[in-house]
């Protein structure tokens, strides 16, 4: 599968951005997809995941502010980010896993996902 992210950019604190991830190639009806982010010198951290059954999981630091969704017909994954904070500044990555298990998908662990996009930069200024 090939994953291509878009929608990153620069916003002021309190603003919003919507990230998109287009998937092409071999995709499965049973899957887990997620958004992760990474800053220089730090490990990649899970932001949100969604399974093929629609189950979502959010990191505590984005609950109530970010919303993950997917369009199976268009094979796209989205992340609506509202009330952005300077600490949300990072490179955001889309990830894909063939096959779905609730525990793995909800773990927010980057090691679960074998396929990754190239990332899109989000910068939030105070």
N, C-alpha and C positions, 0 to 999 in steps of 0.2 A: 504494500500500500504506500502511496505517496501522499504526504500531508503538507499543505501549504497554508501558512497563517497569514492573516492580513488584519488591518484595523488598528495597529498600534499608532502611537503618536505622543505628542506633548500636550498636557492639559494642566490647569491650575487645580489646586486642592479643592475638593467639593464637586469637581466636574465629573463627566462620564465619558466612557469609551466602550465600544462594542468590538470585540475581537471575533474573527471568523476563522474557521479551519476547513478547507476543502479537501476531502479524501478522494483519491482515485486509485485505480488498480484493484487488486483483490481485497474485497471486504466481505465480512461474514454477517449473517443474520444474528449471531450471538457474539457480542463484543462488549468491550469497555473502552470508553474514551475519556480523556482528561485534559486538564490544563495544569501546567506546572510553571514555576517561575524561578529565576536564578539571577543573583547579583554577583559581581566579580569577587572571587575568593570564597564564595559560599556554595553549599550544596544545593542542588535543585530541590525545591520543595513543592509539595502538592497543594494546589489551590482548590480544585473541584473535579469530581468525576461523575460520569453518568453511564449507567449500564443499558444494555439493549432492552431491559424491562422497564426502563425509565427511572430506576432508583438513582438518586443523587446523593452526593456526599460533599460537604464543604469543610474547608479548614476553618478553625474557629476565628481566625483573623479576617475572614471575608464574609462570615455569616451575616445576612441581612443587607449586604451591600452588593454582592455579586450573584448572578444567576446564570447557571449553565443550562444549555438546551441543545437539542439536536434535531435535524430534519433528515429522516431516513431516506426520503425520496431524493433529496438533493445531495445526500451524503455530506452534509455540513454540520459542524459543531460550532456553537457560539458561546461567548462569555460576555454578558452584559455587566459592565463594571460601573457602579454608581458611587457617589460620595467618595471619590478617590482620595487617598492620602499620600503624602510624600513617600512614606514607607512602602507603598505599592510599586514604586519605581523598580523595574526589573526587566529582564528579557523573558517574555512569556512563550511557552512552548506547548504545542498540541501533541498528544500522545494517543497511541492506538494499541489495543490488545485484542487478538482474535480469541473468541471464547469468553464466556462470562461466568464468573462466580462472584457472589455478593461480597464475600469476605475480602477477596483480592481486590476487587474494584473499589471497595470502600476504604481500603487501607491507605490510599493517597501516597503509596510508595512508588518512586520512580522505577525501581527495579522490576516492577510488575509488567512494565510496558516495553515491548521490543521495537516499536516503530515510533519515530519522532519527526516533527517538522523542523524547519531551520530557525524558527523563532521570530518574534516581532517585538520591538522595543516599546515599552511604555515608560514615559517619564512624567512624573507629577511634581509640579513646583509649588512651593508654599507661598 
